[in-house]
C-alpha cells in the first residue's frame, strides 16, 4: 500500500513558551512528606510563618518559576539558569529575609516545606525544573513529595513542567503537560521542547507556518519496520522550507522531534491505526492532522 499522506497541517504562530529550592531539606528523606492544609498543622513550630502567611507573601510572575532538586547549591547551576532565562527561584519570590532561618532551627525544616509548597501553588503557566538526568534518586525529596504534586494537583494554573538538563541548559523536555499525555517517568519520552533559536545566520519568515507529513505504514515494502515512519517538512510563513526530517521511526503515541529555523522543536506522534491523526506539539500549542481549526487535511493512501 502507498504511504498515508497527512497533507498540510496549517497553523501555529511563532511565540515563545513562556522551583525547588530544596537546599534546606536536601538531606531529608522522610517518606511522610505531604501537602499541608491551611492552616498549618498545630504540630509545626509556630516560630515560623504558617502556610497562609507563605501564600500571602509569595509573588512570582507567569512562566517564571524555577524549581530544582539534587543538582547542587542554589548559588550555582540554578542561579545561572535563572539569570539566563529571567526566572525566579523560591527565595526570590518572597520579601527579603522571609525565607531565612532564625535561632529556632528545629522548626525551620517544616517552614521550608511550607514556603516551597506556597511557591508551587502560586506558580502559573510554565514551570521550569532543573533535575538530574542520571540515576540520582529524588523521589523522597521536596520536589517529588511537595512541589510537583502542588503544581499538578493543587494548582490548576500550572500548564506545563519543562525539565532542564543541569549540565546542558539547551536540553529541555516536557515532563508533564496539563492538556497532553502526562508522564511520571523521567525517561524524557515526551521529547525535546524548546531548543534555542538557530545561530547559523539563516532566518525564517514568522507568522503562519505549516508542516507536511507523510506517514509510512508498518511492515510494508517501503517500510519493513514494525512501527510507523514519518517524513516531515516544515514551511515558514513565506512558504520556504524551514526544516526537514525524513525516515523517522514513530512508535505509536511517542513524540519525535524535528528541529528547524523556528525557535522550538516541532513534536509529532503517530496514532494507533493507519488512518489515525498524527498529533503535533509546538511550544505551548497542540493539534492533530484532522483539526480543521488548524486547516489540516488528509491526503490519499
Secondary structure, 3 states (H helix, E strand, C coil): CCCEEEEEEEEECCCCCCCCCCCCCCCCCCCCCCCCCCCCCCCCCCCCCCHHHHHHHCCCCCCCEEEEECCCCHHHHHHHHHHHHCCECHHHHCCCCCCCCCCCHHHHHHHHHHHHHHHHHCCCEEEEEEECCCCCCCCCCHHHHHHHHHHHHHCCCEEEEEEEECCEEEEEEEEEECCCCCCCCCCCCCCEECCCCCCCCCCCCCCCEEEEEEEECCCECCECCCCEEEEEEEECCCCCEEEEEEEEEECCCCCEEECCCCCCCEEEECCCCCCCCCEEEECCEEEECCCHHHCCCCCCC
